[in-house]
Amino acid sequence: MDASKFSSISQVDTDEGVGEFWDTHDFTEFDNPGLPDVEFTMACAVPIEIELFWRLKAHRAEPDRAPDPTSRPHQ
């Protein structure tokens, strides 16, 4: 953690301090039921071989056809 920044809730300036703070506190102590919940989206990128990428893209263009998980790229 950048030494010039403090955690807004714990008011500490080290990763260790933040860990120690949350070892003895629970987020519900700071939850405000009057505020809306935060919405977020999780995403994940998985590296694949370029040949597989193009094959999957081609299958996507054919909505009624599911990819065959047993097929292998031509070599």
DOTI-122773 format. One record per atom (N, C-alpha, C, CB): residue number from 1; atom name; x, y, z. Coordinates in steps of 0.2 Angstrom, whole numbers, plus 5000, padded with zeros to 4 digits. Glycine has a CB too. Layout:
N
(node NUM; CA; (X; Y; Z))
...
//
This chain:
75
(node 1; N; (5004; 4994; 5000))
(node 1; CA; (5000; 5000; 5000))
(node 1; C; (5004; 5006; 5000))
(node 1; CB; (4995; 5000; 5006))
(node 2; N; (5003; 5011; 4996))
(node 2; CA; (5006; 5017; 4996))
(node 2; C; (5006; 5021; 5003))
(node 2; CB; (5003; 5022; 4990))
(node 3; N; (5012; 5022; 5005))
(node 3; CA; (5012; 5025; 5012))
(node 3; C; (5009; 5032; 5013))
(node 3; CB; (5020; 5026; 5014))
(node 4; N; (5007; 5035; 5007))
(node 4; CA; (5004; 5042; 5008))
(node 4; C; (4996; 5041; 5008))
(node 4; CB; (5006; 5046; 5002))
(node 5; N; (4994; 5035; 5007))
(node 5; CA; (4987; 5034; 5007))
(node 5; C; (4984; 5029; 5013))
(node 5; CB; (4984; 5030; 5001))
(node 6; N; (4979; 5031; 5016))
(node 6; CA; (4976; 5027; 5021))
(node 6; C; (4970; 5024; 5019))
(node 6; CB; (4974; 5032; 5027))
(node 7; N; (4968; 5018; 5022))
(node 7; CA; (4962; 5014; 5021))
(node 7; C; (4956; 5019; 5024))
(node 7; CB; (4962; 5007; 5024))
(node 8; N; (4951; 5020; 5020))
(node 8; CA; (4946; 5024; 5022))
(node 8; C; (4942; 5022; 5029))
(node 8; CB; (4941; 5025; 5017))
(node 9; N; (4942; 5016; 5030))
(node 9; CA; (4938; 5013; 5036))
(node 9; C; (4943; 5012; 5041))
(node 9; CB; (4934; 5007; 5034))
(node 10; N; (4948; 5008; 5040))
(node 10; CA; (4953; 5006; 5045))
(node 10; C; (4957; 5012; 5048))
(node 10; CB; (4957; 5000; 5043))
(node 11; N; (4958; 5017; 5043))
(node 11; CA; (4963; 5023; 5045))
(node 11; C; (4970; 5020; 5046))
(node 11; CB; (4960; 5027; 5051))
(node 12; N; (4972; 5015; 5043))
(node 12; CA; (4979; 5013; 5043))
(node 12; C; (4983; 5013; 5037))
(node 12; CB; (4980; 5005; 5046))
(node 13; N; (4989; 5013; 5036))
(node 13; CA; (4993; 5015; 5030))
(node 13; C; (4997; 5009; 5028))
(node 13; CB; (4997; 5021; 5031))
(node 14; N; (4996; 5003; 5030))
(node 14; CA; (5000; 4997; 5028))
(node 14; C; (4995; 4991; 5027))
(node 14; CB; (5005; 4995; 5033))
(node 15; N; (4997; 4987; 5022))
(node 15; CA; (4993; 4981; 5021))
(node 15; C; (4992; 4977; 5027))
(node 15; CB; (4996; 4976; 5015))
(node 16; N; (4997; 4976; 5031))
(node 16; CA; (4997; 4972; 5038))
(node 16; C; (4992; 4975; 5042))
(node 16; CB; (5004; 4972; 5041))
(node 17; N; (4992; 4982; 5043))
(node 17; CA; (4987; 4986; 5047))
(node 17; C; (4980; 4984; 5045))
(node 17; CB; (4989; 4993; 5047))
(node 18; N; (4979; 4984; 5038))
(node 18; CA; (4972; 4983; 5036))
(node 18; C; (4970; 4976; 5038))
(node 18; CB; (4972; 4984; 5028))
(node 19; N; (4975; 4971; 5037))
(node 19; CA; (4973; 4964; 5039))
(node 19; C; (4972; 4963; 5046))
(node 19; CB; (4979; 4960; 5037))
(node 20; N; (4976; 4967; 5050))
(node 20; CA; (4974; 4966; 5058))
(node 20; C; (4968; 4970; 5059))
(node 20; CB; (4980; 4970; 5061))
(node 21; N; (4966; 4975; 5056))
(node 21; CA; (4959; 4978; 5057))
(node 21; C; (4954; 4974; 5056))
(node 21; CB; (4959; 4985; 5053))
(node 22; N; (4954; 4970; 5050))
(node 22; CA; (4948; 4966; 5048))
(node 22; C; (4948; 4959; 5051))
(node 22; CB; (4949; 4965; 5040))
(node 23; N; (4954; 4958; 5055))
(node 23; CA; (4954; 4952; 5059))
(node 23; C; (4949; 4953; 5065))
(node 23; CB; (4961; 4950; 5061))
(node 24; N; (4948; 4959; 5067))
(node 24; CA; (4944; 4961; 5073))
(node 24; C; (4938; 4964; 5072))
(node 24; CB; (4949; 4965; 5078))
(node 25; N; (4936; 4966; 5065))
(node 25; CA; (4930; 4969; 5063))
(node 25; C; (4927; 4965; 5058))
(node 25; CB; (4932; 4976; 5061))
(node 26; N; (4920; 4967; 5057))
(node 26; CA; (4916; 4964; 5052))
(node 26; C; (4913; 4969; 5048))
(node 26; CB; (4910; 4959; 5055))
(node 27; N; (4912; 4968; 5041))
(node 27; CA; (4910; 4973; 5037))
(node 27; C; (4903; 4976; 5039))
(node 27; CB; (4910; 4971; 5030))
(node 28; N; (4899; 4972; 5042))
(node 28; CA; (4892; 4974; 5044))
(node 28; C; (4892; 4979; 5049))
(node 28; CB; (4888; 4968; 5047))
(node 29; N; (4898; 4980; 5052))
(node 29; CA; (4898; 4986; 5057))
(node 29; C; (4898; 4992; 5053))
(node 29; CB; (4905; 4985; 5061))
(node 30; N; (4900; 4992; 5047))
(node 30; CA; (4900; 4998; 5043))
(node 30; C; (4895; 4999; 5037))
(node 30; CB; (4907; 4999; 5040))
(node 31; N; (4891; 4994; 5037))
(node 31; CA; (4886; 4994; 5032))
(node 31; C; (4880; 4999; 5034))
(node 31; CB; (4883; 4987; 5031))
(node 32; N; (4878; 5003; 5028))
(node 32; CA; (4872; 5007; 5029))
(node 32; C; (4866; 5005; 5025))
(node 32; CB; (4875; 5015; 5027))
(node 33; N; (4861; 5002; 5029))
(node 33; CA; (4856; 5000; 5025))
(node 33; C; (4852; 5005; 5021))
(node 33; CB; (4851; 4996; 5030))
(node 34; N; (4853; 5011; 5023))
(node 34; CA; (4849; 5017; 5019))
(node 34; C; (4852; 5018; 5013))
(node 34; CB; (4850; 5023; 5024))
(node 35; N; (4858; 5015; 5011))
(node 35; CA; (4862; 5016; 5005))
(node 35; C; (4860; 5010; 5000))
(node 35; CB; (4869; 5018; 5006))
(node 36; N; (4860; 5011; 4994))
(node 36; CA; (4859; 5006; 4989))
(node 36; C; (4865; 5001; 4989))
(node 36; CB; (4858; 5008; 4982))
(node 37; N; (4864; 4995; 4988))
(node 37; CA; (4870; 4990; 4987))
(node 37; C; (4874; 4992; 4981))
(node 37; CB; (4867; 4983; 4987))
(node 38; N; (4880; 4991; 4981))
(node 38; CA; (4885; 4992; 4975))
(node 38; C; (4884; 4986; 4970))
(node 38; CB; (4892; 4992; 4977))
(node 39; N; (4883; 4988; 4964))
(node 39; CA; (4882; 4982; 4959))
(node 39; C; (4889; 4982; 4955))
(node 39; CB; (4877; 4984; 4954))
(node 40; N; (4891; 4976; 4954))
(node 40; CA; (4897; 4975; 4950))
(node 40; C; (4897; 4969; 4946))
(node 40; CB; (4903; 4974; 4955))
(node 41; N; (4901; 4968; 4941))
(node 41; CA; (4902; 4963; 4937))
(node 41; C; (4909; 4960; 4937))
(node 41; CB; (4900; 4965; 4929))
(node 42; N; (4909; 4953; 4938))
(node 42; CA; (4916; 4950; 4938))
(node 42; C; (4917; 4947; 4931))
(node 42; CB; (4916; 4944; 4943))
(node 43; N; (4923; 4947; 4929))
(node 43; CA; (4925; 4945; 4922))
(node 43; C; (4932; 4941; 4923))
(node 43; CB; (4926; 4950; 4917))
(node 44; N; (4933; 4936; 4918))
(node 44; CA; (4939; 4932; 4919))
(node 44; C; (4941; 4931; 4912))
(node 44; CB; (4937; 4925; 4922))
(node 45; N; (4948; 4932; 4910))
(node 45; CA; (4950; 4930; 4904))
(node 45; C; (4954; 4924; 4904))
(node 45; CB; (4955; 4936; 4901))
(node 46; N; (4953; 4919; 4900))
(node 46; CA; (4957; 4913; 4900))
(node 46; C; (4961; 4912; 4893))
(node 46; CB; (4952; 4907; 4900))
(node 47; N; (4967; 4912; 4893))
(node 47; CA; (4971; 4911; 4887))
(node 47; C; (4970; 4905; 4883))
(node 47; CB; (4978; 4912; 4888))
(node 48; N; (4969; 4905; 4877))
(node 48; CA; (4968; 4899; 4873))
(node 48; C; (4972; 4900; 4866))
(node 48; CB; (4960; 4898; 4871))
(node 49; N; (4973; 4894; 4863))
(node 49; CA; (4977; 4894; 4857))
(node 49; C; (4973; 4898; 4852))
(node 49; CB; (4978; 4887; 4855))
(node 50; N; (4976; 4902; 4847))
(node 50; CA; (4973; 4906; 4842))
(node 50; C; (4968; 4902; 4838))
(node 50; CB; (4978; 4909; 4838))
(node 51; N; (4970; 4895; 4836))
(node 51; CA; (4966; 4891; 4832))
(node 51; C; (4960; 4890; 4835))
(node 51; CB; (4970; 4885; 4830))
(node 52; N; (4960; 4888; 4841))
(node 52; CA; (4954; 4887; 4845))
(node 52; C; (4949; 4893; 4845))
(node 52; CB; (4955; 4884; 4852))
(node 53; N; (4952; 4899; 4846))
(node 53; CA; (4948; 4905; 4846))
(node 53; C; (4944; 4906; 4840))
(node 53; CB; (4953; 4911; 4847))
(node 54; N; (4948; 4905; 4834))
(node 54; CA; (4944; 4906; 4828))
(node 54; C; (4939; 4901; 4827))
(node 54; CB; (4949; 4906; 4822))
(node 55; N; (4940; 4895; 4829))
(node 55; CA; (4935; 4890; 4828))
(node 55; C; (4929; 4891; 4832))
(node 55; CB; (4938; 4883; 4830))
(node 56; N; (4930; 4893; 4838))
(node 56; CA; (4924; 4895; 4843))
(node 56; C; (4921; 4901; 4840))
(node 56; CB; (4927; 4897; 4850))
(node 57; N; (4924; 4906; 4837))
(node 57; CA; (4921; 4912; 4834))
(node 57; C; (4917; 4910; 4828))
(node 57; CB; (4926; 4917; 4832))
(node 58; N; (4919; 4905; 4824))
(node 58; CA; (4915; 4903; 4819))
(node 58; C; (4909; 4899; 4821))
(node 58; CB; (4919; 4898; 4814))
(node 59; N; (4909; 4895; 4826))
(node 59; CA; (4904; 4892; 4829))
(node 59; C; (4899; 4897; 4832))
(node 59; CB; (4906; 4887; 4834))
(node 60; N; (4901; 4902; 4835))
(node 60; CA; (4897; 4907; 4837))
(node 60; C; (4892; 4910; 4832))
(node 60; CB; (4901; 4912; 4841))
(node 61; N; (4895; 4910; 4826))
(node 61; CA; (4891; 4913; 4820))
(node 61; C; (4885; 4909; 4818))
(node 61; CB; (4896; 4915; 4814))
(node 62; N; (4885; 4902; 4820))
(node 62; CA; (4880; 4898; 4819))
(node 62; C; (4876; 4896; 4825))
(node 62; CB; (4883; 4891; 4816))
(node 63; N; (4871; 4900; 4827))
(node 63; CA; (4868; 4900; 4834))
(node 63; C; (4865; 4893; 4835))
(node 63; CB; (4863; 4905; 4834))
(node 64; N; (4863; 4889; 4830))
(node 64; CA; (4860; 4883; 4832))
(node 64; C; (4865; 4877; 4832))
(node 64; CB; (4855; 4881; 4826))
(node 65; N; (4871; 4878; 4832))
(node 65; CA; (4876; 4873; 4832))
(node 65; C; (4881; 4874; 4838))
(node 65; CB; (4881; 4873; 4825))
(node 66; N; (4881; 4869; 4842))
(node 66; CA; (4885; 4870; 4848))
(node 66; C; (4892; 4867; 4846))
(node 66; CB; (4882; 4865; 4854))
(node 67; N; (4897; 4870; 4849))
(node 67; CA; (4904; 4867; 4848))
(node 67; C; (4905; 4860; 4850))
(node 67; CB; (4909; 4872; 4852))
(node 68; N; (4909; 4856; 4847))
(node 68; CA; (4910; 4849; 4848))
(node 68; C; (4916; 4849; 4853))
(node 68; CB; (4911; 4845; 4842))
(node 69; N; (4915; 4847; 4859))
(node 69; CA; (4921; 4847; 4864))
(node 69; C; (4926; 4842; 4863))
(node 69; CB; (4918; 4847; 4871))
(node 70; N; (4924; 4837; 4858))
(node 70; CA; (4929; 4832; 4857))
(node 70; C; (4933; 4833; 4851))
(node 70; CB; (4926; 4825; 4856))
(node 71; N; (4932; 4839; 4847))
(node 71; CA; (4935; 4840; 4841))
(node 71; C; (4942; 4843; 4843))
(node 71; CB; (4931; 4845; 4836))
(node 72; N; (4947; 4842; 4838))
(node 72; CA; (4954; 4845; 4839))
(node 72; C; (4955; 4849; 4833))
(node 72; CB; (4959; 4839; 4840))
(node 73; N; (4959; 4854; 4834))
(node 73; CA; (4961; 4858; 4828))
(node 73; C; (4966; 4854; 4823))
(node 73; CB; (4965; 4864; 4831))
(node 74; N; (4965; 4856; 4817))
(node 74; CA; (4969; 4853; 4812))
(node 74; C; (4976; 4855; 4813))
(node 74; CB; (4966; 4855; 4805))
(node 75; N; (4980; 4850; 4812))
(node 75; CA; (4988; 4851; 4812))
(node 75; C; (4991; 4850; 4806))
(node 75; CB; (4991; 4847; 4818))
//
